[in-house]
Amino acid sequence: MSIRRYAAGDYVKVELPDEATGVAEWVWIQVTDCDVERELIMGNLDNEPLNDFGDRLRLGSSMAVSYAQIREHRKASDFTKH
């Protein structure tokens, strides 16, 4: 098994399940830290969620997310023009 490492400034797309409806939403998080041992990334929500999470989740919210929820990974440089 390979160890995944995410650096501060990276972006990850994560799947957030909606426990009430069972419909998942995919959101982008900008990574601030990574705990390889516990397989968690910490970061800030980088887009406004479509589902209603109340006051728990909105643009800029701090989050900790399991590697298992990560569906895509991009380096910050992927979003800049060369």
Secondary structure, 3 states (H helix, E strand, C coil): CCCCCCCCCCEEEEEEECCCCCCEEEEEEEEEEEECCCCEEEEEECCCCCCCCHHHCCCCCEEEEEHHHEEEEECHHHHCCC
